[in-house]
Amino acid sequence: MEIEGVESNIKTKRIAAHTHITGLGTNDQGVVQPVGQGLVGQVEAREAASIVVEMIRTRKMAGRAVLFAGAPGTGKTALAMAISRELGKKVPFCPMIGSEVYSQEVKKTEILAENFRRAIGLRIKETKEVYEGEVVELTPEETENPYGGYGKSISHLILGLKTTKGVTNLRLDPTFYENIQKENVQVGDVIYIEVNSGSVKRVGRSYQYIGESDLEADEYVPLPKGDAHKKKNVTQDVTLHDLDQANARPKGGHNLLSAMGGIMKPKRTEVTEKLRSEINKIVNKYINQGVATLVPGVLFIDEAHMLDIECFTYLNRALESPIAPIVILATNRGMSEIRGTDIVSPHGIPLDLLDRLLIIRTQPYTFEEISMIIKIRSNIEGIDIDDESIVALSNIGSSSSLRHAIQLLAPCNMLAKTLHKEQVTTDIIEEVSSLFLDAKRSADLLREGGFIEQ
C-alpha cells in the first residue's frame, strides 16, 4: 500500500511593497520616532501625517484634502498606507492611480464618484431575532406532492438545537431546509438562524467532535451559552458603493433571452446621480434615527498629476459634499502643465484646488536611512544578508534609487540559494547588479547606441 504525500493547506503569506508598515511610528506620547512601525526617516512628514490622523478621528477634516509632494521613491505611498493602518481596519481605505479614470466604457467623473463612494463607510446597527445552537436533530417531514405525481415534498423541518441550557425543538418552514442544505449543515454543527430573513449560517463544528478523524480542516466552536432563542445586536460595515451596486443591478427576467442579454453585455454600467441621491436620503434617515453611523474613510489618489481639468473640477465640488471621504493626493511633479490645458501650475494641480490642500513634503532618504530600510525589508522577506552586502545595496540605492536596491533583494536571495550559500554576499550583489540594470544605466546604454539623442 502506497501512501501519497498530502500537501499542506496553509497559505503562503504574500509579501507586498508595504507589508512591513503597521503605522506612523509614534510612541505613547504621540512623538514620532526616527524608526518605528516599519517607517524610517521622514520625521517631519510623519509628524504632519499624525496630526492629519487626529483631525480625521475628531472629524475636523471635512472639505479638506492632503497632498504628499516629493521626488519618486521618498515614501509618499508608504505614508498613505501608514495613515490607513493608524485609522484601523474598520475605516475604508480606497487606493487608486490618476490614470485609472481614463476608460472607454465609463466617464472619468463616474470612476472618481465610484471611488469616493468606496471610501465612505456605513456602520449599521440592528437587533436581530436569532436561534443559535448545536444541531442534535435534523428531520425533514415529507408529505404527498400537492401537484400530483409520484414525488413527495417537504412539509416542514424538525430541528433540535442544543445550548448550555438544554435542547430546543423547532418546527420550521421548508424554506429553512433549503438554506440548511446550501450550508451543508449536519448533526453536530453549530448554526445561526435569522428569524426575519430566514438565512442560515454554519458557524463551525461542536467541540465534542474534535476527536473525529477528519482530513478536512474544520473550525471547532464551543457550545452556545444561554437559550437557543435570543436577540442579538449585529453590526454590519458596508460602503456607499456597495449600496449603489446592490440597487443598480438590473432585475431582469428569468427566461433564456434575458440571461443571454446579460452575457452579451459585459460592459460596466454607470450608477445614476438620481439613484445616489435617493440612497443618500435613506442613509441620512438611518443616521438621524441612530440606526447607522457614517464612517468617512480615505481615498488615496497616487500620481495625481495624471488627472485632467475635468477631474480636478469634480474633486473641488465633491470635497464640499456633506458626505465626503478624506482625500489624499500624491505627486512627484514640480511646475507642470495641468492635463487638458496649457496652464502651468505647481504639481500640475489647479490653484483653486491647491488652496484646499494641506501639502506635506517628503525628503530624499539619506544613506543611513536607505541602509535601515534595506535591513527591514530583508527581515520581512526572510533574506539572510550580511552587513557588507547591506552597505553595497545602500550604495546602489544612493546612486540609482531606493526602489531599485529593494528590487534586487529577491534576485540576490534566489541566486544565493542556487549557489547553495546561506547568506547574500557582496559578490552575489555585484553579479545580480550586472544582470539587472537601473533606469540610469539603461538610459546611458541607449544613448551610447544612438537610440536616444544626446
Secondary structure, DSSP 4 states (H G I P E B T S, - for coil): --PPPPPP-PPPPP--TTTT--S--B-TTSPBPSEETTEES-HHHHHHHHHHHHHHHTT--TT-EEEEEE-TTSSHHHHHHHHHHHH-TTS-EEEEEGGGG--SSS-HHHHHHHHHHHTEEEEEEEEEEEEEEEEEEEEEEEEE-TT-SS-EEEEEEEEEEEETTEEEEEEE-HHHHHHHHHTT--TTEEEEEETTT--EEEEEEEGGGTTS--SS---EEPPPPS-SEEEEEEEEEEEHHHHHHHHHS----SSHHHHHHHHH--S--PPPHHHHHHHHHHHHHHHHHTSEEEEE-EEEEESGGGSBHHHHHHHHHHHTSSS--EEEEEE--SEEEPBTSS-EEETT--HHHHTTEEEEEEPPPPHHHHHHHHHHHHHHTT--B-HHHHHHHHHHHHHS-HHHHHHTHHHHHHHHHHTT-SSB-HHHHHHHHHHS--HHHHHHHHHHTTSS--
